[in-house]
Amino acid sequence: MIAQSDTAAVKKLRIGIAGLTHTHVHWLLGRPERGDVQIVGIVEPNRELAQRYAVQHGFSMDIVFNTLAEMIEKTRPEAVAAFGTIYEHLGVVETCAPRGIHVMVEKPLAVSLEHARRMKMLADQYKILLVTNYETTWYATNHKAYSLVNEDKAIGEIRKVVVHDGHKGPKEIGVNKEFLDWLTDPVQNGGGAITDFGCYGANLITWLAKGEKPVSVMAMTQQIKPDVYPKVDDEATILLQYPKMQGIIQASWNWPFSRKDMEVYGSTGTVFTDNRSDMRVRLENDKAEVKESLKERESPYDDPFAFFAALVRGKITLSKYDLSSLENNMIVMEILDAARTSAKTGKAVKLK
């Protein structure tokens, strides 16, 4: 995938990587060859980190640059995937958008709603794709849940959605120092668990609600481990009020195991997505849940970079309020900003 001499590279999406400090970058660097993307350049001023990953993944340090502008000038990427701090997302878009280079960022879209609005303005002005990648976007179970809820109307009207995302904590699970340093910084990450994991629920609930904004947002955060995470929260609960439903987002760096799951309660049934492939459904007249294990989704809907390449090539289009879409993720940022405000003030925040 990384070799620059590949004759099939003409057909591949020429992609650059902006930053290596977000360890989700291993998703792209260690990705099996699919013939759809070619990594042409990497931006990482930390040479020791870049060298470490070069040894691990087999890329040449010749394609590693100190600045995004230099990487773009030397390698001419069509698209850039950002794997630095969340604060740096704005700078990536400011550099790429005027050059017509499409951008994918890791969740969440931005460190604040202010940054997100600037990013959206640039994406609209220069007509680039600006998409946000979440691990849960590629879960077959979430898409089956959406289909049951919004297409088949299998569980009636949505009444409540509960989303759980978290793990023991970034330090406890052993993330590297380069990632931990900014993930636990309120400026570079925008918060702790409320940002890191709160965004997942906001994204999924906005999607299930087909882009409807909550009327109000209330949140509570805690520092259960202030000795480990002195600058940011490690526990967060966000409550979203809609006219006829509620959303509950539970984000934690304190759980005994990692989890990313969702419960959708309707007027006539429930859908539980337990993980990427396992789910349960129970309708009001059923005596028991029906369990199902799903296969992976079809390409390019099973992988963020295949998806990104297909979008850039015009093979697929984003549906309105798609999980990766700018429309959805602007609402996510409204929710996160309101949640942070609510956690500080102890009051519900109404959305305009």
Sequence and secondary structure as in RCSB ss.txt:
>XXXX:A:sequence
MIAQSDTAAVKKLRIGIAGLTHTHVHWLLGRPERGDVQIVGIVEPNRELAQRYAVQHGFSMDIVFNTLAEMIEKT
RPEAVAAFGTIYEHLGVVETCAPRGIHVMVEKPLAVSLEHARRMKMLADQYKILLVTNYETTWYATNHKAYSLVN
EDKAIGEIRKVVVHDGHKGPKEIGVNKEFLDWLTDPVQNGGGAITDFGCYGANLITWLAKGEKPVSVMAMTQQIK
PDVYPKVDDEATILLQYPKMQGIIQASWNWPFSRKDMEVYGSTGTVFTDNRSDMRVRLENDKAEVKESLKERESP
YDDPFAFFAALVRGKITLSKYDLSSLENNMIVMEILDAARTSAKTGKAVKLK
>XXXX:A:secstr
   TT GGGGTSEEEEEE S SGGGHHHHT    SSEEEEEEE S HHHHHHHHHHHT  GGGEESSHHHHHHHH
  SEEEE S STTHHHHHHHHGGGT EEEEESSS SSHHHHHHHHHHHHHHT  EEEE GGGG HHHHHHHIIII
IS TT SEEEEEEEEE S TTTTT  HHHHHHHT TTTTSSSHHHHTHHHHHHHHHHHTTT   SEEEEEEE S 
TTT SSS SEEEEEEE SS EEEEEEES  SS EEEEEEEESSEEEEE SSSEEEEEETT SS EEEE     TT
TT HHHHHHHHHTTSS   TT TTSHHHHHHHHHHHHHHHHHHHHSS EE  
